[in-house]
């Protein structure tokens, strides 16, 4: 987020307060933040502010460190002070736009973004940040225009291309969006998603059996969502080799037409071309009108019966069985927008006609220890070995209530009714405004009306049960 160079000359500090030259200290502070050495950066920022509390660039960089450490109020206070002292420095509102966005202060974020572009109209990063905030505000035409303006200044700016793709896809302009979506592999976080090879990316033409490598390149949900296109691939390239995470093997091996499945690059063998799963929609020409139907996955009947018998013993009879997932993977780039706390589902727990079955995995299961509510709660998380167990459990419940995470895709792919709670600016796949999903007809979507406000969303979900 930050830049190490000072935007302008600064007044000299009081004698005897510097340990090192100011420019060197600023560069060190910026470098520590960029290298994720946040504790060291925080300590240096504190010492620099003690010496020069009114220095705008120290305030700005210290604010960025506070933001990275989750101290939002302090971050905003410091960065606003920097702007007041140096209102003509474009870098300050440019970064402030992103901090306001992270704090959910969208009006202030868009104002900061516009101010940054006004001060530095040739700054592609300022235009990119403005595109991000327009997406958050669901101003998708403006998001596309800002991204395109950034690309005009910097044609090889992968983040701007990708932001344009997400805005187009969310707007339902899928064919246009898939083209820009191809830039995702040039993002820093995409490193290692594809094999190191001189083989070409598949162009959709026929290949002999076993000569195409299909790669599960993104999150679990994406792989489940795009996996429905593998049978189409197998018609053109029989028995494609599939490379994916071991967690996905029990699910994706159900799809017809796949050859061998591998979980390590060195096991792929020789192939003529490769294709990421997320690249299939573009080759297929996928729109909201021609999505292959859901119901392409199913758990083994014996496991469904086994879990059915277990739930007969665990869940009180005569009550609706409601599955619940409230938290996603913390490393997901949008996890802050989508993850809730278990306590936020209190209206569900107040019902006397339901039993809540948690199908949550990961560290957030610990929240169950503080559960209090009228509805019985059965914590199934520790007993779920893999996605096949999750599928079998879902086949034995009345409805799933979940955030936007992989379990929502599992429910949709096997046709289980689910209520999915979504942030105001959702991931592109959920499109705009609609309560249904063309990807998964068994899902009903519940959207925030105010960013970061979940109370009315949960009330609507519970009322509809």
C-alpha positions in Angstrom: 0.0 0.0 0.0 2.7 2.4 1.0 5.6 3.9 -0.9 9.0 4.5 0.6 9.8 7.8 -1.1 8.8 11.0 0.7 6.2 13.0 -1.3 7.8 16.4 -0.5 10.5 18.0 1.6 9.8 18.0 5.3 10.8 20.4 8.2 13.8 19.4 10.2 13.0 17.7 13.5 14.1 19.1 16.9 17.9 18.6 17.6 18.9 15.4 19.1 15.7 13.4 18.3 16.9 11.4 15.4 18.7 8.1 15.6 19.2 8.0 11.8 18.6 10.5 9.0 14.9 11.1 8.4 14.8 9.8 4.8 16.5 6.6 5.9 14.1 6.1 8.8 11.1 6.6 6.5 12.5 4.2 3.9 13.1 1.6 6.7 9.5 2.1 8.1 8.0 1.6 4.6 10.2 -1.5 4.0 9.3 -3.1 7.3 5.6 -2.7 6.5 6.0 -4.0 3.0 8.0 -7.0 4.3 5.2 -7.8 6.8 7.5 -7.2 9.7 4.7 -5.4 11.4 5.8 -5.5 15.1 9.1 -3.9 14.1 7.4 -1.4 11.9 5.0 -0.5 14.8 7.8 0.0 17.2 9.7 2.2 14.8 6.6 4.2 13.9 5.9 4.8 17.6 9.4 6.1 18.2 9.3 8.3 15.1 5.9 9.8 16.1 7.2 10.6 19.6 10.0 12.6 18.0 8.0 14.2 15.2 4.2 13.9 15.9 3.2 16.4 13.2 5.3 14.9 10.3 2.7 14.0 7.7 4.6 11.1 6.1 5.4 9.5 9.4 1.7 9.8 10.4 0.7 8.3 7.0 3.1 5.3 7.2 2.3 4.8 10.9 -1.4 4.7 9.9 -0.8 2.1 7.3 1.0 -0.1 10.0 -2.0 0.4 12.4 -4.3 -0.6 9.6 -2.3 -3.8 8.9 -2.4 -4.6 12.6 -6.2 -4.3 12.7 -6.3 -1.0 14.7 -8.7 0.7 12.3 -9.6 3.7 14.5 -6.0 4.6 15.1 -5.1 4.1 11.4 -7.9 6.5 10.3 -6.9 9.1 12.9 -3.3 9.0 11.8 -3.9 9.1 8.1 -6.5 11.8 8.3 -4.0 13.9 10.3 -1.5 13.4 7.5 -4.0 14.6 4.9 -4.9 17.7 6.9 -1.2 18.7 7.2 -0.4 17.9 3.5 -3.7 18.1 1.6 -2.0 18.2 -1.9 -0.1 14.9 -1.6 -2.0 12.5 -3.8 -0.5 9.4 -2.1 -2.4 10.1 1.1 -6.0 10.0 -0.2 -5.0 7.2 -2.6 -4.1 4.9 0.4 -6.9 6.4 2.5 -9.4 5.2 0.0 -8.4 1.6 0.7 -8.3 2.1 4.4 -11.8 3.6 4.4 -13.0 0.7 2.2 -11.6 -1.8 4.7 -13.4 0.0 7.5 -16.7 -0.1 5.6 -16.8 3.7 5.3 -17.7 3.7 1.6 -18.8 7.3 1.2 -15.5 8.6 2.6 -13.6 5.9 0.5 -15.0 7.1 -2.8 -14.4 10.7 -1.9 -10.8 9.9 -1.1 -10.4 7.9 -4.3 -11.8 10.7 -6.4 -9.5 13.2 -4.6 -6.5 11.0 -5.3 -7.3 10.9 -9.1 -7.9 14.6 -9.1 -4.5 15.2 -7.6 -2.7 12.6 -9.8 -4.7 11.8 -12.9 -1.9 9.8 -14.4 -1.5 7.5 -11.3 -2.8 4.1 -12.4 -2.9 2.9 -8.8 -5.2 5.7 -7.7 -7.6 4.7 -10.6 -7.3 1.1 -9.5 -8.2 1.9 -5.9 -11.2 4.0 -7.2 -12.3 1.0 -9.2 -12.2 -1.2 -6.1 -14.4 1.2 -4.1 -16.9 1.5 -7.0 -17.2 -2.3 -7.0 -17.9 -2.2 -3.2 -20.6 0.4 -3.8 -22.0 -1.7 -6.7 -21.3 1.1 -9.1 -20.2 -1.4 -11.7 -20.1 0.7 -14.8 -17.9 3.2 -12.9 -15.7 0.4 -11.6 -15.1 -0.8 -15.2 -14.4 2.7 -16.4 -11.9 3.4 -13.6 -10.2 0.0 -14.3 -10.0 0.7 -18.0 -8.5 4.1 -17.3 -5.8 2.5 -15.2 -5.1 0.0 -17.9 -4.8 2.8 -20.5 -2.0 4.2 -18.4 -0.5 0.8 -17.6 -1.5 -1.9 -20.1 0.3 -4.6 -18.1 -1.5 -3.9 -14.8 -2.9 -7.3 -13.9 -4.8 -6.1 -10.8 -6.7 -3.6 -12.9 -7.5 -6.2 -15.6 -8.8 -8.6 -12.9 -10.9 -5.9 -11.2 -12.4 -5.1 -14.5 -13.2 -8.8 -14.9 -14.9 -9.1 -11.5 -17.0 -6.0 -12.2 -18.1 -7.4 -15.6 -18.9 -10.8 -14.2 -20.8 -9.4 -11.2 -22.8 -7.3 -13.7 -23.7 -10.5 -15.6 -21.6 -9.6 -18.6 -20.0 -13.0 -18.5 -18.5 -13.3 -22.0 -16.7 -10.0 -21.7 -15.6 -10.8 -18.1 -14.1 -14.2 -19.0 -11.6 -12.5 -21.3 -10.3 -10.1 -18.6 -10.4 -13.0 -16.1 -7.5 -14.6 -17.9 -5.2 -12.0 -16.2 -5.7 -13.6 -12.8 -2.6 -15.8 -13.3 -0.4 -12.7 -13.4 -1.5 -11.6 -9.9 1.2 -12.1 -7.2 -1.0 -14.4 -5.2 -1.4 -16.7 -8.2 2.2 -17.8 -8.1 2.5 -21.6 -8.1 -1.1 -22.2 -9.2 0.1 -23.4 -12.6 2.9 -25.9 -13.5 6.2 -24.7 -14.8 5.9 -25.9 -18.4 6.4 -24.8 -22.0 3.3 -26.6 -23.0 0.4 -24.3 -24.4 -2.8 -23.6 -22.7 -5.6 -25.6 -24.2 -7.6 -23.8 -27.0 -10.6 -26.1 -27.0 -9.5 -28.4 -29.8 -9.6 -32.2 -29.7 -6.7 -34.1 -28.1 -5.9 -37.8 -27.8 -6.9 -39.6 -24.6 -5.0 -38.6 -21.5 -3.1 -35.7 -23.2 -4.8 -32.8 -21.5 -4.0 -31.6 -18.0 -6.9 -29.9 -16.1 -5.8 -28.0 -13.1 -7.9 -27.2 -10.0 -6.4 -23.8 -9.7 -8.4 -21.7 -7.3 -10.4 -22.3 -4.0 -12.4 -25.3 -3.2 -15.7 -23.6 -4.1 -14.4 -22.5 -7.5 -13.3 -26.0 -8.3 -16.7 -27.4 -7.3 -18.4 -24.7 -9.4 -16.4 -25.1 -12.5 -16.0 -28.9 -12.2 -19.4 -29.3 -13.9 -17.6 -28.5 -17.2 -15.2 -31.5 -17.0 -17.6 -33.9 -18.7 -17.7 -31.4 -21.6 -13.9 -31.4 -21.7 -13.8 -35.2 -21.7 -15.9 -35.2 -24.9 -13.1 -33.4 -26.7 -10.2 -34.8 -24.8 -11.0 -38.2 -23.3 -9.6 -39.1 -19.9 -8.0 -35.8 -19.1 -5.6 -35.8 -16.2 -6.8 -33.7 -13.3 -4.4 -32.0 -10.9 -6.0 -30.8 -7.7 -5.8 -30.5 -3.9 -6.1 -33.8 -2.1 -9.2 -32.4 -0.3 -11.0 -32.3 -3.6 -10.2 -35.8 -4.9 -13.2 -37.5 -3.2 -15.5 -35.0 -4.8 -14.1 -34.5 -8.3 -13.5 -38.2 -8.9 -17.3 -38.5 -9.2 -17.3 -36.5 -12.4 -17.6 -38.7 -15.5 -14.8 -38.8 -18.1 -11.8 -38.0 -15.9 -8.6 -40.1 -16.3 -6.2 -40.2 -13.5 -6.2 -37.6 -10.6 -2.9 -36.3 -9.2 -2.1 -34.1 -6.2 1.5 -33.3 -7.2 2.9 -31.7 -10.3 5.6 -34.4 -10.7 2.8 -37.1 -11.0 1.1 -35.5 -14.0 3.1 -37.4 -16.6 3.5 -36.0 -20.1 0.7 -34.0 -21.7 0.1 -31.8 -24.8 -1.7 -28.9 -23.3 -3.1 -27.7 -19.9 -6.2 -25.8 -18.8 -7.1 -24.3 -15.4 -10.6 -25.2 -14.3 -11.3 -21.5 -14.0 -10.4 -21.1 -17.7 -13.1 -23.5 -18.9 -16.1 -21.0 -18.8 -14.3 -18.8 -21.4 -13.7 -21.8 -23.8 -17.2 -23.1 -23.2 -18.7 -19.7 -24.0 -20.6 -19.8 -20.7 -23.4 -17.4 -19.9 -26.2 -17.4 -17.4 -28.4 -19.1 -20.1 -26.2 -22.2 -20.8 -24.8 -23.3 -17.4 -24.8 -27.1 -17.1 -27.3 -28.1 -14.5 -26.5 -28.8 -10.8 -26.9 -32.2 -9.3 -23.6 -33.4 -10.9 -22.3 -34.5 -7.5 -23.7 -37.0 -4.9 -22.4 -38.7 -1.8 -22.4 -42.5 -1.6 -25.8 -43.9 -0.5 -24.3 -46.0 2.2 -22.6 -43.0 3.8 -25.9 -41.0 3.6 -27.6 -43.9 5.5 -24.7 -44.0 8.1 -25.0 -40.3 8.8 -28.7 -40.6 8.9 -28.6 -43.2 11.6 -26.0 -41.1 13.6 -28.2 -38.0 13.4 -31.2 -40.0 14.6 -29.3 -40.6 17.8 -27.8 -37.0 18.1 -30.6 -34.7 16.9 -33.9 -34.4 18.8 -36.8 -35.8 16.8 -39.7 -33.5 15.6 -37.4 -30.5 15.0 -36.1 -29.1 11.7 -32.5 -30.0 11.1 -30.7 -26.8 10.2 -27.0 -27.0 9.2 -24.8 -24.0 9.9 -21.5 -22.6 8.6 -20.6 -19.1 10.0 -16.9 -18.7 9.1 -14.6 -19.1 6.1 -10.9 -19.5 5.6 -9.1 -16.6 7.2 -6.6 -16.3 4.4 -9.3 -15.6 1.8 -8.9 -12.1 0.5 -12.6 -11.2 1.3 -12.9 -13.2 4.5 -13.5 -10.1 6.6 -16.6 -9.3 4.5 -18.1 -12.7 4.6 -17.3 -14.3 8.0 -19.6 -13.9 11.0 -19.4 -14.9 14.6 -21.5 -17.7 15.9 -23.3 -15.3 18.2 -24.6 -13.3 15.3 -27.0 -16.2 14.5 -28.8 -15.6 17.9 -32.3 -15.3 16.1 -31.8 -18.8 14.8 -30.8 -20.1 18.2 -34.0 -18.6 19.8 -36.2 -20.9 17.7 -37.8 -23.8 19.6 -38.6 -25.8 16.5 -35.1 -26.4 15.1 -31.9 -28.3 16.0 -28.7 -26.6 14.8 -26.1 -28.9 13.3 -22.7 -27.2 12.8 -20.9 -28.4 9.7 -18.2 -25.8 10.4 -14.5 -26.8 10.1 -11.3 -25.1 11.3 -10.4 -23.1 14.3 -13.7 -21.3 14.5 -15.4 -24.4 15.8 -14.1 -23.3 19.2 -16.9 -20.7 19.3 -19.3 -23.5 20.0 -17.9 -23.6 23.5 -19.6 -20.3 24.3 -23.0 -21.3 22.7 -26.1 -20.3 24.5 -29.6 -20.6 23.0 -33.0 -22.4 23.1 -32.3 -24.5 20.1 -30.2 -27.7 20.7 -26.8 -27.4 19.0 -24.9 -30.5 17.8 -21.3 -29.8 16.9 -20.5 -32.2 14.0 -17.3 -30.4 12.9 -14.8 -32.6 14.7 -16.4 -35.7 13.1 -16.3 -34.5 9.5 -13.4 -36.1 7.7 -13.8 -34.7 4.3 -16.2 -33.1 1.8 -18.0 -36.5 1.3 -18.9 -36.5 4.9 -20.2 -33.0 4.5 -22.3 -34.1 1.5 -23.8 -37.0 3.4 -24.7 -34.8 6.4 -26.4 -32.2 4.1 -28.5 -35.0 2.6 -29.9 -35.6 6.1 -30.9 -32.1 7.0 -33.8 -29.8 6.1 -31.8 -26.8 5.2 -28.3 -25.3 5.3 -27.6 -21.8 6.5 -24.2 -20.7 5.4 -21.9 -17.8 4.5 -20.3 -17.7 1.0 -17.9 -20.6 1.4 -17.2 -24.0 -0.1 -20.0 -25.7 1.8 -22.5 -23.5 -0.1 -21.1 -24.9 -3.4 -21.3 -28.4 -2.0 -25.0 -27.9 -1.1 -25.7 -26.4 -4.5 -23.9 -29.1 -6.5 -25.9 -31.9 -4.7 -29.2 -30.0 -4.8 -29.7 -29.4 -1.0 -31.8 -26.4 0.0 -29.6 -23.7 1.5 -29.8 -20.1 2.6 -26.6 -18.2 1.7 -25.9 -14.9 3.4 -23.9 -12.5 1.2 -22.1 -9.1 1.8 -23.5 -6.1 0.0 -20.7 -6.3 -2.6 -20.6 -10.1 -3.1 -18.2 -12.3 -5.0 -19.0 -12.0 -8.8 -20.6 -15.5 -9.1 -23.7 -14.4 -7.1 -24.5 -11.6 -9.6 -26.7 -8.6 -8.6 -30.0 -8.3 -6.8 -31.4 -11.8 -7.5 -32.4 -14.2 -4.8 -31.6 -17.2 -6.8 -28.5 -18.5 -8.5 -28.3 -19.8 -12.1 -25.3 -22.0 -10.9 -27.3 -23.7 -8.1 -31.1 -23.6 -8.2 -31.4 -25.1 -4.6 -29.8 -22.0 -3.0 -31.6 -18.9 -1.9 -29.5 -15.7 -1.5 -29.8 -13.2 1.3 -27.9 -10.0 0.6 -26.8 -7.2 3.0 -28.7 -3.9 2.4 -26.0 -2.0 4.3 -22.3 -3.0 4.0 -21.0 -4.9 7.0 -24.5 -5.0 8.7 -25.7 -8.6 9.2 -28.6 -8.3 11.7 -31.4 -7.8 9.2 -29.9 -10.5 6.9 -30.0 -13.1 9.7 -33.6 -12.0 10.7 -34.8 -12.5 7.1 -33.1 -16.0 6.9 -34.7 -17.1 10.2 -38.1 -15.7 9.3 -38.1 -17.7 6.1 -37.3 -21.0 7.8 
